[in-house]
Amino acid sequence: SNFEGGNLCTSQRIGPAEYDLQIKEDRVVEADKLWSQWFYFCVANVAADVSYRLNIVNFSKAESLYSRGQQPLMFSQAESHKFQVGWTRGGHKIQYFKNGKKRNGKKLYTLSFQIEFANTGDKVLFAHCFPYSNAQLQDDLLLLTRSVDTRAHCVSHTMCSTIAGVECKALTITGAHGSDHDKLARKGIFLSARVHPG
């Protein structure tokens, strides 16, 4: 998980092709609690036609759509190069269950699934939902503010920085006509979004 957005903390081999994985927890500020329900990690140097079992053993929620048929997202670099395949749903024999472990007195849950890979040596990403990194966001904002079609209406600026020093950008979309005074007098709508799967 040594890439932007990756959150794998540990991986332990517990069988010939079975791994227990722990994901990094998110800290919930208002109670100083830890929360873990999403994942984004990579496996590499896989063998083709081996049935692997991956167990993510430290989920926080008692209920999950994985117990109702949802499959993890996966992205194979080899399949992408060969066939231009993007993110797909994969895995089978999916289970979601209370595992008997606890963190700070709260019960933990496991997502377990089996997966086979088509290409030996492949590098495959797994995710709870479609990843959209801060780098991708910055690229999209740059495109909007530089494109001939949109730059007259789009202005991006830094609102603040996170504790880690990451810039939080604001995008203003407005008509280009009128004076600066007229633009400031316009009514506006403020939209804020954060993807929080779970």
Disulfide bonds with the S-S distance in Angstrom:
none
